[in-house]
Amino acid sequence: MNPKLAMCNIFPEVNKLRTFALDHGFSGIDWSFDTGTLPDTPEQETEWLNSISALVPLEVRYHCPFYRTDLGHEDPSEAKAAETTFRRIIQLVSKVKGQYLTIHIGLGRDSTEPLSWEATTDNLARVVQFGASHGVKVCLENLASGWTSRPDLFEKLVRRSGAAVTFDIGHAHASESIFSHHYNIEDFVTPHTDRVFNAHVYHTEIPGVGHMPPERIEVIEGRLDLLQDIGCRWWVLEVREIDGLLGMKKMIDSYLARTVNSEEPRQLSVDD
């Protein structure tokens, strides 16, 4: 079965976003919230709910790429503020019957020094439970640096909190743990393949530049094979530049046409 290919909400106008996605063969939207534009009033909330409803028939999943908003901050007031934000968003997602919300630990930080491991695991577990009580799977994403860039620590956070997983194959590629050959890319997912519900797909992340699409499909093919093998069926093409996004979409469409219905056994070899 083909995975669903989704795109980010790269246009502020919902009708333009919907039309672009459908015209270019996308099946879903990965909706990133912005802390500066979260609905504060009942009127704003109604407007947001109507915007999401207008995206039908596209499936929508949700994403919180919030810099320095950490559940495990060593300052309890900072940690509490982060938890309040995530609970509010879970409630919003629940109102539109959303089922998946991706969050981060340590995004936008050069160091984990201001974070507490114990507070992170405890507070993440509480938010995961709150999400479950509202029908929302809270998914932890691996980053290119920090605790979640290390497969061993990422596994512990997932296991101890009960979180689901969003596997970012570009962050994995850029991780020092992979670059140094201490771990393999598949180590991010093999301990919990049944929890990987989302993938962020692009080649790599370059500091100060952003997400880079592959120049050719062979660059990411091993990682796409891994997604297929673990049964992840939601692939967000996480590039916001239109030409790069559409070029990558064309590559992945060709890859899927070639591989999904192939009866030849695949030898898993995750790309460098």
C-alpha positions as a Markdown table, in Angstrom:
| # | Residue | x | y | z |
|---|---|---|---|---|
| 1 | Met | 0.0 | 0.0 | 0.0 |
| 2 | Asn | 1.4 | 3.4 | -0.9 |
| 3 | Pro | 2.1 | 5.8 | 1.9 |
| 4 | Lys | 0.2 | 9.0 | 2.0 |
| 5 | Leu | 2.3 | 11.9 | 0.9 |
| 6 | Ala | 1.7 | 15.2 | 2.8 |
| 7 | Met | 3.1 | 18.7 | 2.6 |
| 8 | Cys | 3.6 | 21.5 | 5.1 |
| 9 | Asn | 1.1 | 24.4 | 5.4 |
| 10 | Ile | 3.4 | 26.6 | 3.4 |
| 11 | Phe | 0.7 | 29.0 | 2.3 |
| 12 | Pro | -1.2 | 31.1 | 4.9 |
| 13 | Glu | -4.4 | 31.1 | 2.7 |
| 14 | Val | -6.2 | 27.8 | 3.4 |
| 15 | Asn | -7.9 | 27.7 | 0.0 |
| 16 | Lys | -4.6 | 28.2 | -1.8 |
| 17 | Leu | -3.0 | 25.5 | 0.3 |
| 18 | Arg | -5.8 | 23.0 | -0.4 |
| 19 | Thr | -5.8 | 23.7 | -4.1 |
| 20 | Phe | -2.1 | 23.4 | -4.4 |
| 21 | Ala | -2.0 | 20.1 | -2.5 |
| 22 | Leu | -4.8 | 18.5 | -4.5 |
| 23 | Asp | -3.4 | 19.8 | -7.8 |
| 24 | His | 0.0 | 18.3 | -7.1 |
| 25 | Gly | -1.2 | 14.9 | -5.8 |
| 26 | Phe | -0.7 | 15.3 | -2.1 |
| 27 | Ser | -3.0 | 13.4 | 0.3 |
| 28 | Gly | -2.5 | 15.4 | 3.4 |
| 29 | Ile | -1.3 | 18.4 | 5.2 |
| 30 | Asp | 1.2 | 18.6 | 8.1 |
| 31 | Trp | -0.1 | 21.6 | 9.9 |
| 32 | Ser | 2.5 | 23.5 | 11.9 |
| 33 | Phe | 1.2 | 25.7 | 14.7 |
| 34 | Asp | 2.8 | 29.1 | 15.3 |
| 35 | Thr | 2.9 | 30.2 | 19.0 |
| 36 | Gly | 2.4 | 33.8 | 17.8 |
| 37 | Thr | -0.9 | 33.0 | 16.1 |
| 38 | Leu | -2.6 | 30.5 | 18.4 |
| 39 | Pro | -6.3 | 31.3 | 18.7 |
| 40 | Asp | -6.9 | 33.2 | 22.0 |
| 41 | Thr | -10.6 | 34.0 | 21.8 |
| 42 | Pro | -13.7 | 31.9 | 21.0 |
| 43 | Glu | -14.0 | 33.8 | 17.7 |
| 44 | Gln | -10.4 | 33.0 | 16.7 |
| 45 | Glu | -10.8 | 29.4 | 17.7 |
| 46 | Thr | -13.9 | 29.1 | 15.5 |
| 47 | Glu | -12.1 | 30.7 | 12.6 |
| 48 | Trp | -9.2 | 28.2 | 13.0 |
| 49 | Leu | -11.7 | 25.2 | 13.2 |
| 50 | Asn | -13.3 | 26.4 | 10.0 |
| 51 | Ser | -10.0 | 26.7 | 8.3 |
| 52 | Ile | -9.1 | 23.1 | 9.1 |
| 53 | Ser | -12.5 | 21.9 | 8.0 |
| 54 | Ala | -12.0 | 23.7 | 4.7 |
| 55 | Leu | -9.1 | 21.3 | 3.9 |
| 56 | Val | -11.3 | 18.3 | 3.3 |
| 57 | Pro | -10.7 | 15.8 | 1.7 |
| 58 | Leu | -7.1 | 16.2 | 2.8 |
| 59 | Glu | -6.0 | 14.4 | 5.9 |
| 60 | Val | -4.5 | 16.8 | 8.5 |
| 61 | Arg | -1.9 | 16.0 | 11.1 |
| 62 | Tyr | -0.4 | 18.5 | 13.5 |
| 63 | His | 3.1 | 19.7 | 14.4 |
| 64 | Cys | 4.5 | 22.0 | 17.1 |
| 65 | Pro | 7.9 | 23.2 | 15.9 |
| 66 | Phe | 8.3 | 25.6 | 18.9 |
| 67 | Tyr | 11.8 | 26.9 | 19.7 |
| 68 | Arg | 12.8 | 26.8 | 23.3 |
| 69 | Thr | 9.4 | 25.5 | 24.5 |
| 70 | Asp | 10.5 | 22.6 | 26.7 |
| 71 | Leu | 8.5 | 20.4 | 29.0 |
| 72 | Gly | 11.7 | 19.5 | 30.8 |
| 73 | His | 13.1 | 23.0 | 31.5 |
| 74 | Glu | 14.9 | 23.1 | 34.8 |
| 75 | Asp | 12.9 | 26.2 | 35.7 |
| 76 | Pro | 9.5 | 24.8 | 36.8 |
| 77 | Ser | 7.7 | 27.9 | 35.6 |
| 78 | Glu | 9.1 | 27.4 | 32.1 |
| 79 | Ala | 8.2 | 23.7 | 32.1 |
| 80 | Lys | 4.7 | 24.5 | 33.3 |
| 81 | Ala | 4.2 | 27.1 | 30.6 |
| 82 | Ala | 5.3 | 24.6 | 27.9 |
| 83 | Glu | 2.9 | 22.0 | 29.3 |
| 84 | Thr | 0.0 | 24.5 | 29.3 |
| 85 | Thr | 0.8 | 25.3 | 25.6 |
| 86 | Phe | 0.8 | 21.7 | 24.6 |
| 87 | Arg | -2.4 | 20.9 | 26.5 |
| 88 | Arg | -4.1 | 23.8 | 24.8 |
| 89 | Ile | -3.0 | 22.5 | 21.4 |
| 90 | Ile | -4.1 | 19.0 | 22.2 |
| 91 | Gln | -7.6 | 20.3 | 23.0 |
| 92 | Leu | -7.7 | 22.2 | 19.7 |
| 93 | Val | -6.6 | 19.2 | 17.7 |
| 94 | Ser | -9.1 | 17.0 | 19.5 |
| 95 | Lys | -11.9 | 19.4 | 18.5 |
| 96 | Val | -11.2 | 18.8 | 14.8 |
| 97 | Lys | -10.9 | 15.0 | 15.5 |
| 98 | Gly | -7.1 | 15.1 | 14.8 |
| 99 | Gln | -5.3 | 12.0 | 15.9 |
| 100 | Tyr | -1.6 | 12.9 | 15.7 |
| 101 | Leu | 0.5 | 15.8 | 17.2 |
| 102 | Thr | 4.3 | 16.0 | 16.8 |
| 103 | Ile | 6.4 | 17.8 | 19.5 |
| 104 | His | 10.1 | 18.3 | 20.2 |
| 105 | Ile | 12.5 | 18.3 | 23.1 |
| 106 | Gly | 15.4 | 20.8 | 22.9 |
| 107 | Leu | 14.4 | 22.5 | 19.6 |
| 108 | Gly | 16.3 | 25.7 | 19.0 |
| 109 | Arg | 18.9 | 25.0 | 21.7 |
| 110 | Asp | 22.6 | 24.6 | 21.3 |
| 111 | Ser | 22.8 | 22.6 | 24.6 |
| 112 | Thr | 20.6 | 20.5 | 26.8 |
| 113 | Glu | 22.2 | 22.3 | 29.9 |
| 114 | Pro | 18.9 | 24.1 | 30.8 |
| 115 | Leu | 16.9 | 20.9 | 30.7 |
| 116 | Ser | 16.3 | 18.3 | 33.3 |
| 117 | Trp | 16.2 | 14.7 | 32.2 |
| 118 | Glu | 13.8 | 13.7 | 35.0 |
| 119 | Ala | 11.4 | 16.6 | 34.4 |
| 120 | Thr | 11.5 | 15.9 | 30.7 |
| 121 | Thr | 10.5 | 12.2 | 31.0 |
| 122 | Asp | 7.9 | 12.9 | 33.7 |
| 123 | Asn | 6.3 | 15.9 | 32.0 |
| 124 | Leu | 6.4 | 14.3 | 28.6 |
| 125 | Ala | 4.6 | 11.2 | 30.0 |
| 126 | Arg | 1.9 | 13.4 | 31.5 |
| 127 | Val | 1.3 | 15.2 | 28.2 |
| 128 | Val | 1.2 | 11.9 | 26.3 |
| 129 | Gln | -1.5 | 10.7 | 28.8 |
| 130 | Phe | -3.4 | 13.9 | 28.4 |
| 131 | Gly | -3.3 | 13.5 | 24.6 |
| 132 | Ala | -4.5 | 9.9 | 24.9 |
| 133 | Ser | -7.5 | 11.1 | 27.0 |
| 134 | His | -8.4 | 13.4 | 24.1 |
| 135 | Gly | -7.9 | 10.8 | 21.3 |
| 136 | Val | -4.6 | 12.4 | 20.2 |
| 137 | Lys | -1.3 | 10.4 | 19.9 |
| 138 | Val | 1.6 | 12.7 | 21.0 |
| 139 | Cys | 4.6 | 11.9 | 18.8 |
| 140 | Leu | 8.2 | 12.7 | 19.7 |
| 141 | Glu | 10.4 | 13.7 | 16.8 |
| 142 | Asn | 14.1 | 13.1 | 16.6 |
| 143 | Leu | 16.3 | 16.2 | 16.1 |
| 144 | Ala | 19.7 | 16.8 | 14.6 |
| 145 | Ser | 21.2 | 17.7 | 18.0 |
| 146 | Gly | 20.4 | 17.1 | 21.7 |
| 147 | Trp | 19.0 | 14.1 | 23.5 |
| 148 | Thr | 16.7 | 13.0 | 20.7 |
| 149 | Ser | 19.6 | 13.0 | 18.2 |
| 150 | Arg | 21.0 | 10.0 | 20.0 |
| 151 | Pro | 19.1 | 6.8 | 19.3 |
| 152 | Asp | 19.8 | 5.4 | 22.7 |
| 153 | Leu | 18.4 | 8.4 | 24.5 |
| 154 | Phe | 15.6 | 8.8 | 22.0 |
| 155 | Glu | 14.6 | 5.2 | 22.7 |
| 156 | Lys | 14.5 | 5.8 | 26.5 |
| 157 | Leu | 12.4 | 8.9 | 26.1 |
| 158 | Val | 9.9 | 7.1 | 23.9 |
| 159 | Arg | 9.8 | 4.0 | 26.2 |
| 160 | Arg | 9.5 | 5.9 | 29.5 |
| 161 | Ser | 6.9 | 8.4 | 28.3 |
| 162 | Gly | 4.8 | 6.1 | 26.1 |
| 163 | Ala | 5.1 | 8.6 | 23.3 |
| 164 | Ala | 4.6 | 7.7 | 19.7 |
| 165 | Val | 7.3 | 8.6 | 17.1 |
| 166 | Thr | 7.8 | 11.0 | 14.2 |
| 167 | Phe | 10.9 | 9.8 | 12.4 |
| 168 | Asp | 12.7 | 12.7 | 10.7 |
| 169 | Ile | 15.0 | 11.1 | 8.2 |
| 170 | Gly | 16.8 | 14.4 | 7.5 |
| 171 | His | 17.6 | 15.1 | 11.1 |
| 172 | Ala | 18.8 | 11.5 | 11.4 |
| 173 | His | 21.2 | 12.0 | 8.5 |
| 174 | Ala | 22.5 | 15.2 | 10.1 |
| 175 | Ser | 22.9 | 13.7 | 13.6 |
| 176 | Glu | 26.4 | 13.5 | 15.0 |
| 177 | Ser | 25.5 | 10.0 | 16.2 |
| 178 | Ile | 25.2 | 8.9 | 12.6 |
| 179 | Phe | 28.0 | 11.0 | 11.2 |
| 180 | Ser | 30.4 | 9.5 | 13.7 |
| 181 | His | 29.2 | 5.9 | 12.9 |
| 182 | His | 28.3 | 5.3 | 16.6 |
| 183 | Tyr | 24.9 | 4.3 | 15.4 |
| 184 | Asn | 23.0 | 3.5 | 12.2 |
| 185 | Ile | 20.0 | 5.4 | 11.0 |
| 186 | Glu | 17.7 | 2.4 | 11.6 |
| 187 | Asp | 18.6 | 2.5 | 15.3 |
| 188 | Phe | 16.2 | 5.4 | 15.6 |
| 189 | Val | 13.2 | 3.2 | 14.8 |
| 190 | Thr | 14.0 | -0.5 | 15.3 |
| 191 | Pro | 13.3 | -0.5 | 19.0 |
| 192 | His | 9.8 | 0.8 | 18.5 |
| 193 | Thr | 8.7 | 0.1 | 14.9 |
| 194 | Asp | 5.1 | -0.2 | 16.0 |
| 195 | Arg | 5.1 | 3.4 | 17.3 |
| 196 | Val | 6.4 | 5.2 | 14.2 |
| 197 | Phe | 3.3 | 6.9 | 12.8 |
| 198 | Asn | 4.8 | 9.8 | 10.9 |
| 199 | Ala | 7.9 | 10.5 | 8.8 |
| 200 | His | 9.5 | 13.8 | 7.8 |
| 201 | Val | 11.2 | 13.2 | 4.4 |
| 202 | Tyr | 14.0 | 15.2 | 2.9 |
| 203 | His | 17.7 | 14.6 | 2.6 |
| 204 | Thr | 19.4 | 16.6 | 5.4 |
| 205 | Glu | 19.4 | 19.7 | 7.5 |
| 206 | Ile | 22.1 | 22.3 | 7.1 |
| 207 | Pro | 22.5 | 24.8 | 10.0 |
| 208 | Gly | 21.5 | 28.2 | 8.9 |
| 209 | Val | 20.1 | 27.0 | 5.6 |
| 210 | Gly | 17.4 | 24.5 | 6.5 |
| 211 | His | 16.0 | 21.3 | 5.0 |
| 212 | Met | 17.6 | 20.2 | 1.8 |
| 213 | Pro | 15.8 | 18.0 | -0.8 |
| 214 | Pro | 17.8 | 15.2 | -2.4 |
| 215 | Glu | 19.5 | 15.9 | -5.7 |
| 216 | Arg | 18.6 | 12.4 | -6.8 |
| 217 | Ile | 16.4 | 9.6 | -5.3 |
| 218 | Glu | 19.4 | 7.4 | -4.6 |
| 219 | Val | 20.5 | 9.8 | -1.8 |
| 220 | Ile | 17.4 | 8.9 | 0.3 |
| 221 | Glu | 16.3 | 5.6 | -1.2 |
| 222 | Gly | 17.7 | 3.5 | 1.7 |
| 223 | Arg | 15.8 | 5.6 | 4.2 |
| 224 | Leu | 12.6 | 5.3 | 2.2 |
| 225 | Asp | 13.1 | 1.6 | 2.1 |
| 226 | Leu | 13.4 | 1.6 | 5.9 |
| 227 | Leu | 10.1 | 3.5 | 6.1 |
| 228 | Gln | 8.4 | 1.0 | 3.9 |
| 229 | Asp | 9.8 | -1.9 | 5.9 |
| 230 | Ile | 8.6 | -0.6 | 9.3 |
| 231 | Gly | 5.2 | 0.2 | 7.8 |
| 232 | Cys | 5.2 | 4.0 | 8.2 |
| 233 | Arg | 2.4 | 5.2 | 5.9 |
| 234 | Trp | 2.5 | 9.0 | 6.5 |
| 235 | Trp | 5.4 | 10.8 | 4.7 |
| 236 | Val | 5.6 | 14.6 | 5.1 |
| 237 | Leu | 7.8 | 16.1 | 2.3 |
| 238 | Glu | 9.2 | 18.7 | 4.7 |
| 239 | Val | 10.6 | 21.2 | 2.2 |
| 240 | Arg | 9.0 | 24.6 | 2.1 |
| 241 | Glu | 10.6 | 25.9 | -1.1 |
| 242 | Ile | 8.1 | 25.1 | -3.9 |
| 243 | Asp | 10.5 | 24.0 | -6.7 |
| 244 | Gly | 12.4 | 21.8 | -4.2 |
| 245 | Leu | 9.2 | 20.3 | -2.8 |
| 246 | Leu | 7.7 | 19.5 | -6.3 |
| 247 | Gly | 11.0 | 18.1 | -7.5 |
| 248 | Met | 11.2 | 15.8 | -4.5 |
| 249 | Lys | 7.5 | 14.8 | -4.9 |
| 250 | Lys | 8.3 | 13.7 | -8.5 |
| 251 | Met | 11.2 | 11.6 | -7.3 |
| 252 | Ile | 9.2 | 9.9 | -4.6 |
| 253 | Asp | 6.3 | 9.2 | -6.9 |
| 254 | Ser | 8.7 | 7.5 | -9.3 |
| 255 | Tyr | 10.3 | 5.6 | -6.4 |
| 256 | Leu | 6.9 | 4.3 | -5.2 |
| 257 | Ala | 5.8 | 3.4 | -8.7 |
| 258 | Arg | 8.9 | 1.3 | -9.0 |
| 259 | Thr | 9.0 | -0.3 | -5.6 |
| 260 | Val | 5.6 | -0.6 | -4.0 |
| 261 | Asn | 4.3 | -3.2 | -6.4 |
| 262 | Ser | 7.6 | -4.9 | -7.0 |
| 263 | Glu | 7.7 | -8.6 | -5.9 |
| 264 | Glu | 11.5 | -8.6 | -5.8 |
| 265 | Pro | 12.9 | -8.9 | -2.2 |
| 266 | Arg | 14.7 | -5.8 | -1.0 |
| 267 | Gln | 18.1 | -5.8 | 0.7 |
| 268 | Leu | 17.9 | -3.1 | 3.3 |
| 269 | Ser | 20.9 | -0.7 | 2.9 |
| 270 | Val | 20.3 | 2.7 | 4.5 |
| 271 | Asp | 22.0 | 5.4 | 2.6 |
| 272 | Asp | 25.0 | 7.3 | 3.9 |
